[in-house]
Amino acid sequence: MTSISSATQALLKKHGYHLAGTHGAVKTCLWLNKSLRSEGGCYKAKFYGIASHRCVQMTPTLVCNHRCLHCWRAIEVQTEVPEKWDSPEDIVKDCLAEHRRLVSGYGGSEVMNRAKWKEAFVPKHVAISLSGEPTIYPYLPELIDAFHKKNMTTFVVSNGTNPQMLKQICPTQLYISLNAPDEDTYEKVCAPLGDTWENIQQSLEAMKESKTRTAVRITLTRDVNMIDPEGYAHLIKLAEPDYVELKAYMHLGFSRKRLSRDNMPSHYDVRIFSEHVADALGYCIADESEASRVVLLSKDGKKCSVV
């Protein structure tokens, strides 16, 4: 029995989400669609070498302890913590089954690359970042291992509020979303359901000791958090990540109820702000994607591939 109400399920379905098990979800992204049509790949393809048409976008839980202004997810819809959690094996099985069902829907397109379409049924990457906060799922280490056993790479995106879980996981790449240079801005931008600013700093310090590849991701929103690049650099130094991604807020999904199009910075704005952060941090610009309005920083100005 799912812990997600019928009204919430209907809303999620309307926006392209498919439930995986009783509390997880999967959704195809715009870039999978574009890749299948040979119209390019996402910035993760450019930065890290993943194949966009072979990537699964999923989450083991829709529960989140943040209510971020910039989030395109349905954060206004309350999702309760389930009384019983699905096993990692069941989530992987249901997630891949739903993903293949979604991919099958592209079969009738006349402009689709059929070779890529066939490859899409055998995904090689999973982005555990669709919605919710994945570290709330108590079996996240086992879920990552289950994907790895299928020879899939894993990108986990966390808001950093659960440092103890971050210390336990070893995905292919571990992200922490850092969307404020100070606590006051954090409260304004992320509207956390609890006092978690100290937890985020602990998570950044834990990231420094991680045995996997690491990245700090910042969503930049004009007139909201595009301030104090030195403050961001100070926090990022706690983690010493391999990469820093600075990406523009995009006026999409449910965020349109909270922010306006004027809050979207241009790629030029992102580039200039990224240069300031890089200078304060001692990092270099390694790459950028103008289509996605994102800039990649690394310690040595280089990037590497996951494949």
ZADRENDREN-604877 format. One record per residue (C-alpha): residue number from 1; residue in one letter; z, x, y. Coordinates in Angstrom, 3 decimals, padded with zeros to 6 digits. Example, Ala and Ser with C-alpha at 12.3 -4.5 7.8 and 13.67 -1.06 7.14 Angstrom:
2
<pt 1; 'A'; <007.800; 012.300; -004.500>>
<pt 2; 'S'; <007.140; 013.670; -001.060>>
This chain:
307
<pt 1; 'M'; <000.000; 000.000; 000.000>>
<pt 2; 'T'; <-001.059; 001.476; 003.320>>
<pt 3; 'S'; <001.475; 001.861; 006.146>>
<pt 4; 'I'; <-001.257; 001.131; 008.706>>
<pt 5; 'S'; <-001.383; -002.440; 009.987>>
<pt 6; 'S'; <-004.497; -004.559; 009.503>>
<pt 7; 'A'; <-005.035; -004.721; 013.284>>
<pt 8; 'T'; <-004.887; -000.930; 013.538>>
<pt 9; 'Q'; <-007.223; -000.578; 010.560>>
<pt 10; 'A'; <-009.731; -002.896; 012.229>>
<pt 11; 'L'; <-009.596; -000.879; 015.459>>
<pt 12; 'L'; <-009.999; 002.416; 013.610>>
<pt 13; 'K'; <-012.941; 001.057; 011.626>>
<pt 14; 'K'; <-014.596; -000.109; 014.841>>
<pt 15; 'H'; <-014.442; 003.471; 016.123>>
<pt 16; 'G'; <-015.811; 005.046; 012.967>>
<pt 17; 'Y'; <-012.638; 006.029; 011.146>>
<pt 18; 'H'; <-012.419; 005.552; 007.389>>
<pt 19; 'L'; <-009.035; 005.582; 005.695>>
<pt 20; 'A'; <-008.446; 008.270; 003.074>>
<pt 21; 'G'; <-005.608; 007.190; 000.841>>
<pt 22; 'T'; <-002.852; 005.135; 002.442>>
<pt 23; 'H'; <-002.252; 007.144; 005.610>>
<pt 24; 'G'; <-005.055; 009.704; 006.080>>
<pt 25; 'A'; <-008.451; 009.284; 007.699>>
<pt 26; 'V'; <-011.897; 010.847; 007.884>>
<pt 27; 'K'; <-014.658; 010.474; 010.483>>
<pt 28; 'T'; <-018.069; 012.087; 010.928>>
<pt 29; 'C'; <-018.557; 013.770; 014.272>>
<pt 30; 'L'; <-021.439; 013.866; 016.737>>
<pt 31; 'W'; <-022.354; 017.411; 015.741>>
<pt 32; 'L'; <-022.708; 016.591; 012.052>>
<pt 33; 'N'; <-025.235; 013.982; 013.136>>
<pt 34; 'K'; <-027.069; 016.461; 015.367>>
<pt 35; 'S'; <-027.070; 019.156; 012.680>>
<pt 36; 'L'; <-028.577; 016.763; 010.148>>
<pt 37; 'R'; <-031.352; 016.097; 012.671>>
<pt 38; 'S'; <-031.790; 019.857; 013.312>>
<pt 39; 'E'; <-030.671; 019.360; 016.903>>
<pt 40; 'G'; <-028.077; 022.150; 016.915>>
<pt 41; 'G'; <-024.492; 022.678; 015.812>>
<pt 42; 'C'; <-021.036; 022.487; 017.342>>
<pt 43; 'Y'; <-019.372; 025.339; 019.164>>
<pt 44; 'K'; <-017.450; 026.247; 015.991>>
<pt 45; 'A'; <-020.827; 026.960; 014.411>>
<pt 46; 'K'; <-021.682; 029.250; 017.325>>
<pt 47; 'F'; <-018.284; 030.943; 017.483>>
<pt 48; 'Y'; <-017.241; 031.115; 013.819>>
<pt 49; 'G'; <-020.347; 030.517; 011.733>>
<pt 50; 'I'; <-019.486; 027.184; 010.118>>
<pt 51; 'A'; <-022.275; 024.782; 009.125>>
<pt 52; 'S'; <-021.736; 021.620; 011.181>>
<pt 53; 'H'; <-023.489; 019.360; 008.665>>
<pt 54; 'R'; <-021.165; 020.627; 005.913>>
<pt 55; 'C'; <-017.922; 020.076; 007.799>>
<pt 56; 'V'; <-015.375; 017.332; 007.089>>
<pt 57; 'Q'; <-013.315; 016.053; 010.030>>
<pt 58; 'M'; <-010.079; 014.577; 008.673>>
<pt 59; 'T'; <-006.350; 014.139; 009.065>>
<pt 60; 'P'; <-003.583; 013.676; 006.486>>
<pt 61; 'T'; <-001.674; 011.431; 008.901>>
<pt 62; 'L'; <-002.423; 009.304; 011.952>>
<pt 63; 'V'; <001.162; 009.705; 013.182>>
<pt 64; 'C'; <001.501; 011.810; 016.332>>
<pt 65; 'N'; <004.472; 012.789; 018.508>>
<pt 66; 'H'; <002.322; 013.362; 021.598>>
<pt 67; 'R'; <000.589; 010.848; 023.863>>
<pt 68; 'C'; <-001.813; 013.240; 025.606>>
<pt 69; 'L'; <-003.750; 011.962; 028.607>>
<pt 70; 'H'; <-006.954; 013.669; 027.464>>
<pt 71; 'C'; <-006.832; 012.535; 023.821>>
<pt 72; 'W'; <-009.888; 010.500; 022.796>>
<pt 73; 'R'; <-007.949; 009.051; 019.855>>
<pt 74; 'A'; <-006.247; 005.667; 019.817>>
<pt 75; 'I'; <-002.803; 006.977; 020.749>>
<pt 76; 'E'; <-001.836; 003.591; 022.176>>
<pt 77; 'V'; <-001.948; 002.204; 018.640>>
<pt 78; 'Q'; <001.392; 002.834; 016.965>>
<pt 79; 'T'; <001.292; 004.227; 013.417>>
<pt 80; 'E'; <004.522; 004.352; 011.448>>
<pt 81; 'V'; <005.605; 007.195; 009.192>>
<pt 82; 'P'; <004.934; 005.965; 005.633>>
<pt 83; 'E'; <007.790; 005.341; 003.244>>
<pt 84; 'K'; <005.934; 007.355; 000.604>>
<pt 85; 'W'; <003.433; 010.123; 001.236>>
<pt 86; 'D'; <000.195; 010.464; -000.716>>
<pt 87; 'S'; <-000.177; 013.612; -002.794>>
<pt 88; 'P'; <-002.425; 016.396; -001.459>>
<pt 89; 'E'; <-004.735; 015.952; -004.468>>
<pt 90; 'D'; <-005.184; 012.246; -003.746>>
<pt 91; 'I'; <-005.870; 012.884; -000.061>>
<pt 92; 'V'; <-008.511; 015.514; -000.869>>
<pt 93; 'K'; <-010.159; 013.259; -003.442>>
<pt 94; 'D'; <-010.244; 010.202; -001.173>>
<pt 95; 'C'; <-011.221; 012.223; 001.878>>
<pt 96; 'L'; <-014.231; 013.798; 000.174>>
<pt 97; 'A'; <-015.256; 010.483; -001.388>>
<pt 98; 'E'; <-015.174; 008.723; 002.002>>
<pt 99; 'H'; <-016.987; 011.619; 003.662>>
<pt 100; 'R'; <-019.803; 011.442; 001.106>>
<pt 101; 'R'; <-020.014; 007.683; 001.606>>
<pt 102; 'L'; <-020.379; 008.219; 005.351>>
<pt 103; 'V'; <-023.003; 010.929; 004.850>>
<pt 104; 'S'; <-024.997; 008.663; 002.521>>
<pt 105; 'G'; <-025.557; 006.352; 005.476>>
<pt 106; 'Y'; <-027.837; 008.927; 007.089>>
<pt 107; 'G'; <-030.260; 008.787; 004.153>>
<pt 108; 'G'; <-032.605; 006.288; 005.749>>
<pt 109; 'S'; <-033.215; 008.239; 008.934>>
<pt 110; 'E'; <-036.808; 009.387; 009.414>>
<pt 111; 'V'; <-035.814; 012.314; 011.637>>
<pt 112; 'M'; <-033.177; 013.716; 009.290>>
<pt 113; 'N'; <-033.502; 017.125; 007.643>>
<pt 114; 'R'; <-033.327; 016.134; 003.977>>
<pt 115; 'A'; <-032.366; 019.620; 002.804>>
<pt 116; 'K'; <-029.349; 019.566; 005.120>>
<pt 117; 'W'; <-028.557; 016.009; 004.084>>
<pt 118; 'K'; <-028.285; 017.080; 000.452>>
<pt 119; 'E'; <-026.083; 020.019; 001.463>>
<pt 120; 'A'; <-023.813; 017.659; 003.406>>
<pt 121; 'F'; <-022.715; 016.033; 000.151>>
<pt 122; 'V'; <-021.137; 019.378; -000.800>>
<pt 123; 'P'; <-019.042; 020.232; 002.283>>
<pt 124; 'K'; <-017.833; 023.792; 002.820>>
<pt 125; 'H'; <-015.467; 023.352; 005.754>>
<pt 126; 'V'; <-012.669; 020.985; 006.710>>
<pt 127; 'A'; <-011.275; 020.500; 010.202>>
<pt 128; 'I'; <-007.757; 019.125; 009.810>>
<pt 129; 'S'; <-007.714; 017.859; 013.357>>
<pt 130; 'L'; <-009.157; 014.357; 013.523>>
<pt 131; 'S'; <-006.120; 012.480; 014.789>>
<pt 132; 'G'; <-002.356; 012.566; 014.504>>
<pt 133; 'E'; <-000.281; 015.736; 014.117>>
<pt 134; 'P'; <-000.996; 017.328; 010.702>>
<pt 135; 'T'; <002.309; 019.211; 010.512>>
<pt 136; 'I'; <004.098; 015.868; 010.208>>
<pt 137; 'Y'; <002.603; 015.585; 006.701>>
<pt 138; 'P'; <005.252; 017.272; 004.524>>
<pt 139; 'Y'; <002.790; 018.664; 001.950>>
<pt 140; 'L'; <000.421; 020.342; 004.390>>
<pt 141; 'P'; <000.619; 023.785; 002.684>>
<pt 142; 'E'; <-000.358; 022.203; -000.620>>
<pt 143; 'L'; <-003.152; 020.203; 001.048>>
<pt 144; 'I'; <-004.637; 023.398; 002.479>>
<pt 145; 'D'; <-004.415; 025.067; -000.924>>
<pt 146; 'A'; <-006.144; 022.081; -002.531>>
<pt 147; 'F'; <-009.101; 022.420; -000.157>>
<pt 148; 'H'; <-009.209; 026.182; -000.706>>
<pt 149; 'K'; <-009.415; 025.600; -004.479>>
<pt 150; 'K'; <-012.654; 023.747; -003.753>>
<pt 151; 'N'; <-013.971; 026.845; -001.944>>
<pt 152; 'M'; <-013.689; 025.158; 001.439>>
<pt 153; 'T'; <-012.536; 026.840; 004.626>>
<pt 154; 'T'; <-009.773; 025.118; 006.588>>
<pt 155; 'F'; <-009.214; 024.876; 010.341>>
<pt 156; 'V'; <-005.813; 023.363; 011.180>>
<pt 157; 'V'; <-005.136; 022.210; 014.744>>
<pt 158; 'S'; <-001.480; 021.631; 015.624>>
<pt 159; 'N'; <000.321; 020.709; 018.816>>
<pt 160; 'G'; <002.981; 023.289; 017.971>>
<pt 161; 'T'; <005.937; 020.912; 017.849>>
<pt 162; 'N'; <006.868; 021.808; 014.260>>
<pt 163; 'P'; <007.337; 025.600; 014.104>>
<pt 164; 'Q'; <008.945; 025.536; 010.669>>
<pt 165; 'M'; <005.813; 024.006; 009.131>>
<pt 166; 'L'; <003.538; 026.418; 010.988>>
<pt 167; 'K'; <005.414; 029.292; 009.354>>
<pt 168; 'Q'; <004.561; 027.868; 005.915>>
<pt 169; 'I'; <000.831; 027.299; 006.195>>
<pt 170; 'C'; <-002.061; 029.714; 005.820>>
<pt 171; 'P'; <-005.374; 028.017; 006.645>>
<pt 172; 'T'; <-008.587; 029.912; 007.319>>
<pt 173; 'Q'; <-007.864; 029.484; 011.029>>
<pt 174; 'L'; <-004.714; 028.184; 012.662>>
<pt 175; 'Y'; <-004.902; 026.596; 016.095>>
<pt 176; 'I'; <-002.156; 025.667; 018.509>>
<pt 177; 'S'; <-003.136; 023.316; 021.314>>
<pt 178; 'L'; <-001.512; 024.550; 024.513>>
<pt 179; 'N'; <-002.309; 022.163; 027.333>>
<pt 180; 'A'; <000.172; 023.168; 030.021>>
<pt 181; 'P'; <001.419; 026.409; 031.580>>
<pt 182; 'D'; <004.941; 025.057; 032.157>>
<pt 183; 'E'; <007.315; 022.352; 030.981>>
<pt 184; 'D'; <006.808; 019.943; 033.893>>
<pt 185; 'T'; <003.039; 019.943; 033.401>>
<pt 186; 'Y'; <003.552; 019.583; 029.651>>
<pt 187; 'E'; <005.586; 016.411; 030.157>>
<pt 188; 'K'; <002.881; 015.005; 032.401>>
<pt 189; 'V'; <-000.097; 015.952; 030.210>>
<pt 190; 'C'; <001.244; 015.445; 026.682>>
<pt 191; 'A'; <003.971; 012.787; 027.161>>
<pt 192; 'P'; <005.884; 014.081; 024.098>>
<pt 193; 'L'; <008.094; 011.718; 022.124>>
<pt 194; 'G'; <011.060; 014.064; 022.290>>
<pt 195; 'D'; <012.223; 017.364; 023.735>>
<pt 196; 'T'; <009.683; 019.713; 022.126>>
<pt 197; 'W'; <008.804; 022.329; 024.781>>
<pt 198; 'E'; <011.072; 024.919; 023.130>>
<pt 199; 'N'; <009.470; 024.132; 019.768>>
<pt 200; 'I'; <006.044; 024.974; 021.167>>
<pt 201; 'Q'; <007.249; 028.355; 022.374>>
<pt 202; 'Q'; <008.776; 028.986; 018.940>>
<pt 203; 'S'; <005.456; 028.044; 017.327>>
<pt 204; 'L'; <003.601; 030.494; 019.563>>
<pt 205; 'E'; <006.027; 033.222; 018.536>>
<pt 206; 'A'; <005.552; 032.247; 014.873>>
<pt 207; 'M'; <001.771; 032.451; 015.307>>
<pt 208; 'K'; <002.173; 036.119; 016.187>>
<pt 209; 'E'; <003.472; 036.726; 012.643>>
<pt 210; 'S'; <000.796; 034.615; 010.917>>
<pt 211; 'K'; <-001.220; 036.276; 008.168>>
<pt 212; 'T'; <-004.307; 034.213; 008.967>>
<pt 213; 'R'; <-006.788; 034.121; 011.848>>
<pt 214; 'T'; <-005.311; 032.415; 014.888>>
<pt 215; 'A'; <-006.442; 030.664; 018.044>>
<pt 216; 'V'; <-004.865; 028.988; 021.036>>
<pt 217; 'R'; <-006.875; 026.066; 022.367>>
<pt 218; 'I'; <-006.548; 024.684; 025.887>>
<pt 219; 'T'; <-008.125; 021.406; 026.993>>
<pt 220; 'L'; <-008.720; 021.717; 030.721>>
<pt 221; 'T'; <-008.499; 018.555; 032.823>>
<pt 222; 'R'; <-009.405; 018.731; 036.485>>
<pt 223; 'D'; <-006.575; 017.777; 038.880>>
<pt 224; 'V'; <-004.154; 017.706; 035.946>>
<pt 225; 'N'; <-003.625; 021.057; 034.208>>
<pt 226; 'M'; <-006.196; 023.512; 035.616>>
<pt 227; 'I'; <-003.448; 025.446; 037.358>>
<pt 228; 'D'; <-001.553; 028.705; 037.005>>
<pt 229; 'P'; <-003.742; 030.846; 034.711>>
<pt 230; 'E'; <-000.975; 033.462; 034.744>>
<pt 231; 'G'; <001.414; 030.853; 033.319>>
<pt 232; 'Y'; <-000.980; 030.157; 030.451>>
<pt 233; 'A'; <-001.389; 033.892; 029.864>>
<pt 234; 'H'; <002.383; 034.384; 029.718>>
<pt 235; 'L'; <002.685; 031.774; 026.964>>
<pt 236; 'I'; <-000.381; 032.981; 025.070>>
<pt 237; 'K'; <001.096; 036.480; 024.984>>
<pt 238; 'L'; <003.907; 035.085; 022.832>>
<pt 239; 'A'; <001.324; 034.387; 020.115>>
<pt 240; 'E'; <-001.127; 037.258; 020.548>>
<pt 241; 'P'; <-003.868; 035.085; 018.973>>
<pt 242; 'D'; <-007.177; 036.446; 017.772>>
<pt 243; 'Y'; <-008.960; 033.913; 019.966>>
<pt 244; 'V'; <-008.402; 031.622; 022.910>>
<pt 245; 'E'; <-010.633; 028.600; 023.426>>
<pt 246; 'L'; <-010.733; 026.975; 026.834>>
<pt 247; 'K'; <-012.574; 023.672; 026.718>>
<pt 248; 'A'; <-013.323; 020.969; 029.245>>
<pt 249; 'Y'; <-011.798; 017.531; 028.889>>
<pt 250; 'M'; <-014.561; 015.104; 027.979>>
<pt 251; 'H'; <-014.455; 011.501; 029.187>>
<pt 252; 'L'; <-014.754; 009.920; 025.751>>
<pt 253; 'G'; <-013.081; 007.373; 023.509>>
<pt 254; 'F'; <-009.697; 006.001; 024.461>>
<pt 255; 'S'; <-009.101; 008.692; 027.107>>
<pt 256; 'R'; <-011.336; 006.631; 029.387>>
<pt 257; 'K'; <-008.396; 004.236; 029.776>>
<pt 258; 'R'; <-006.244; 007.051; 031.217>>
<pt 259; 'L'; <-008.565; 009.400; 033.092>>
<pt 260; 'S'; <-011.781; 009.182; 035.084>>
<pt 261; 'R'; <-015.081; 011.032; 034.810>>
<pt 262; 'D'; <-014.004; 013.051; 037.837>>
<pt 263; 'N'; <-011.334; 014.669; 035.641>>
<pt 264; 'M'; <-014.060; 016.413; 033.610>>
<pt 265; 'P'; <-014.554; 019.983; 034.794>>
<pt 266; 'S'; <-018.038; 021.462; 034.715>>
<pt 267; 'H'; <-018.845; 024.383; 032.460>>
<pt 268; 'Y'; <-018.898; 026.554; 035.576>>
<pt 269; 'D'; <-015.331; 025.429; 036.381>>
<pt 270; 'V'; <-014.225; 026.234; 032.838>>
<pt 271; 'R'; <-015.906; 029.629; 032.975>>
<pt 272; 'I'; <-014.192; 030.593; 036.254>>
<pt 273; 'F'; <-010.771; 029.448; 035.042>>
<pt 274; 'S'; <-011.332; 031.275; 031.735>>
<pt 275; 'E'; <-012.067; 034.481; 033.618>>
<pt 276; 'H'; <-008.738; 034.179; 035.435>>
<pt 277; 'V'; <-006.854; 033.606; 032.164>>
<pt 278; 'A'; <-008.703; 036.497; 030.509>>
<pt 279; 'D'; <-007.803; 038.841; 033.370>>
<pt 280; 'A'; <-004.130; 037.850; 033.247>>
<pt 281; 'L'; <-004.080; 038.097; 029.454>>
<pt 282; 'G'; <-006.070; 041.301; 029.021>>
<pt 283; 'Y'; <-008.680; 039.530; 026.847>>
<pt 284; 'C'; <-012.458; 039.446; 027.203>>
<pt 285; 'I'; <-015.014; 036.647; 027.116>>
<pt 286; 'A'; <-016.575; 036.741; 023.654>>
<pt 287; 'D'; <-018.903; 033.737; 023.840>>
<pt 288; 'E'; <-019.409; 030.343; 025.425>>
<pt 289; 'S'; <-021.142; 027.039; 024.762>>
<pt 290; 'E'; <-022.407; 025.276; 027.848>>
<pt 291; 'A'; <-023.232; 022.100; 025.885>>
<pt 292; 'S'; <-019.586; 021.757; 024.844>>
<pt 293; 'R'; <-018.185; 023.268; 028.064>>
<pt 294; 'V'; <-016.081; 025.780; 026.157>>
<pt 295; 'V'; <-015.405; 029.503; 026.558>>
<pt 296; 'L'; <-014.134; 031.815; 023.827>>
<pt 297; 'L'; <-011.841; 034.752; 024.591>>
<pt 298; 'S'; <-010.899; 037.536; 022.202>>
<pt 299; 'K'; <-008.946; 040.754; 022.410>>
<pt 300; 'D'; <-012.027; 042.968; 022.176>>
<pt 301; 'G'; <-014.783; 040.617; 023.337>>
<pt 302; 'K'; <-016.076; 040.202; 019.788>>
<pt 303; 'K'; <-016.212; 037.248; 017.416>>
<pt 304; 'C'; <-016.405; 036.974; 013.641>>
<pt 305; 'S'; <-017.791; 034.529; 011.082>>
<pt 306; 'V'; <-015.933; 032.519; 008.444>>
<pt 307; 'V'; <-018.881; 032.753; 006.025>>
